Amino acid sequence: MRPRDDTKRVALLEATLVEVTEHGFGVASVARIARRARVSPATLYIHFADKDALLEATFVHVCDQLIDTALEAFDAALELRQALREMWHALFHLALDQPRLFRFHDAFSHSVWMNDRVRERNDLRLAPLLDAIAQGHRDGVLKPVGLALLESFMFRPIYHLVQSQGSHPFEPTHTNIDQAFAMAWDAIAVRHDDPRP
């Protein structure tokens, strides 16, 4: 059996990222991906059992880049708002530099390939952030809502704003990015002057 070449494996992951974000899951065939990676389809099958395995591996590859960026910027020693602000800025700049990562993440997350095994793997990697969020709930800093709502209001706006090309595109100045974070924070944080439970 031929040894695996990690360079070719990464090339296949990157080729998959480009093919899917440019053409969609259906058009991104094994042949197209192999051609873009400059390897033979046979080489692809040395690294991945099938297209499904390749798509999942690409999603993990993308998640690792997002998670690494988030955790490098997140400092649990800071007050939660400031720690999330630093992470938010880092992720926003990553989205500006590499929008394909966010496009692929969004597409895969809403596809038939998304599964509990991948979710659990990512949650393990994100443990420091998830622990801080849980502490924020216990301390009454964050609204007592689930992670799906927190993600939707805190992190999904990053992808939306970077992708916005409509009649009012978002101008990613430092001030505007900070203002967007402040609005996201207001959506998830408890307001102590709010009489609602």
C-alpha positions in Angstrom: 0.0 0.0 0.0 1.3 3.5 -0.9 2.1 5.8 2.0 -0.1 8.8 2.5 1.2 12.2 1.6 -0.1 14.8 4.0 0.6 17.6 1.5 -1.8 15.9 -1.0 -4.4 15.4 1.8 -4.3 19.1 2.6 -4.5 20.0 -1.1 -7.6 17.8 -1.4 -9.2 19.6 1.6 -8.4 23.0 0.2 -9.7 21.9 -3.3 -12.9 20.7 -1.8 -13.3 24.0 0.1 -13.0 25.9 -3.2 -15.1 23.6 -5.3 -18.0 23.5 -2.8 -18.0 27.2 -2.2 -17.9 28.0 -5.9 -20.2 25.3 -7.3 -22.1 23.7 -4.4 -22.0 20.1 -3.1 -23.7 18.5 -6.1 -21.4 19.9 -8.7 -18.2 19.4 -6.6 -17.5 15.9 -7.8 -14.6 13.7 -6.9 -13.1 14.2 -10.4 -13.3 18.0 -10.2 -11.9 18.1 -6.7 -9.0 15.8 -7.6 -8.3 17.9 -10.8 -8.2 21.1 -8.7 -5.9 19.5 -6.2 -3.7 18.3 -9.1 -3.9 14.6 -8.0 -5.6 11.6 -9.5 -9.0 10.4 -8.3 -7.2 7.2 -7.2 -5.0 9.4 -4.9 -8.1 10.9 -3.4 -9.3 7.4 -2.4 -6.0 6.7 -0.6 -6.9 9.5 1.8 -10.7 9.3 2.0 -13.1 6.4 1.7 -15.6 8.4 -0.4 -16.9 11.9 -1.1 -18.9 11.9 2.1 -15.7 11.3 4.1 -13.9 14.0 2.2 -16.7 16.6 2.8 -16.7 15.8 6.5 -12.9 16.0 6.7 -13.0 19.4 5.0 -15.6 20.6 7.5 -13.4 19.5 10.3 -10.4 21.3 8.6 -12.5 24.5 8.3 -13.8 24.2 11.9 -10.2 23.8 13.2 -9.2 27.1 11.6 -12.2 28.9 13.1 -11.8 27.3 16.5 -8.1 28.0 16.6 -8.7 31.7 15.8 -11.4 31.9 18.4 -9.4 30.3 21.2 -6.2 32.2 20.4 -8.2 35.4 20.8 -10.3 34.3 23.8 -8.9 35.1 27.2 -10.9 33.6 30.0 -9.2 35.8 32.5 -10.9 38.9 31.0 -14.4 40.0 31.9 -16.7 38.0 29.6 -17.8 40.9 27.4 -14.2 41.9 26.7 -13.1 38.3 26.1 -16.0 37.8 23.6 -15.2 41.1 22.0 -11.6 40.2 21.4 -12.7 36.8 19.9 -15.4 38.5 17.8 -12.9 40.9 16.2 -10.5 38.0 15.5 -13.2 36.0 13.8 -14.5 39.0 11.9 -11.0 39.6 10.4 -10.7 36.0 9.6 -14.0 36.2 7.8 -12.8 39.2 5.8 -9.5 37.4 4.9 -11.0 34.0 4.2 -14.7 34.2 3.5 -14.7 30.7 2.0 -14.2 29.2 5.5 -17.4 30.8 6.7 -19.3 30.0 3.5 -18.3 26.3 3.7 -19.1 26.2 7.4 -22.5 27.6 6.9 -23.3 25.3 3.9 -22.1 22.1 5.7 -23.8 23.0 9.0 -27.2 23.1 7.1 -26.6 19.9 5.0 -27.4 16.3 5.4 -23.7 15.6 6.2 -23.8 17.5 9.6 -23.9 14.9 12.4 -23.6 14.7 16.2 -20.1 13.2 16.1 -18.7 16.3 14.5 -20.8 18.6 16.8 -19.4 16.8 19.9 -15.9 16.9 18.6 -16.1 20.7 18.1 -17.7 21.2 21.5 -14.8 19.4 23.1 -12.4 21.7 21.3 -14.4 24.8 22.3 -14.6 23.7 26.0 -12.9 26.9 27.4 -15.4 29.1 25.6 -18.4 26.9 26.5 -17.3 26.9 30.1 -17.1 30.7 30.1 -20.5 30.9 28.6 -21.9 28.5 31.2 -20.3 30.7 33.9 -21.9 33.7 32.3 -25.3 32.0 32.7 -24.6 31.2 36.3 -23.4 34.7 37.1 -26.5 36.2 35.4 -24.4 38.0 32.8 -25.9 36.1 29.8 -29.6 35.6 29.1 -30.7 32.1 30.1 -31.0 30.8 26.5 -29.5 27.8 24.8 -26.4 27.7 22.7 -28.4 27.8 19.4 -29.7 31.3 20.2 -26.4 32.5 21.5 -24.7 31.4 18.3 -27.4 32.9 16.2 -27.2 36.3 17.8 -23.5 36.5 18.7 -21.6 34.7 15.9 -23.9 34.4 12.8 -23.9 38.1 12.3 -20.2 37.9 11.4 -20.9 35.8 8.4 -24.0 37.8 7.4 -22.1 41.1 7.5 -19.1 39.9 5.6 -21.2 38.4 2.9 -23.6 41.4 2.6 -23.5 42.7 -0.9 -27.0 44.1 -1.1 -28.1 47.7 -1.4 -26.4 48.5 1.9 -23.2 46.6 2.1 -21.4 46.7 5.5 -18.2 48.8 5.6 -15.8 46.8 7.9 -14.1 49.7 9.7 -12.9 49.2 13.2 -15.7 51.4 14.5 -18.4 49.6 12.6 -17.1 46.1 13.6 -17.1 47.3 17.2 -20.6 48.6 16.9 -21.8 45.4 15.4 -20.3 43.5 18.3 -22.0 45.8 20.8 -25.3 45.0 19.2 -24.6 41.3 19.2 -23.6 41.6 22.9 -26.8 43.5 23.7 -28.8 40.6 22.2 -27.4 38.0 24.5 -26.5 39.9 27.7 -28.8 40.4 30.7 -29.8 44.1 31.1 -30.1 44.7 34.8 -32.5 47.5 34.3 -34.9 45.2 32.4 -37.8 44.1 34.7 -38.4 40.9 32.7 -37.2 37.6 34.4 
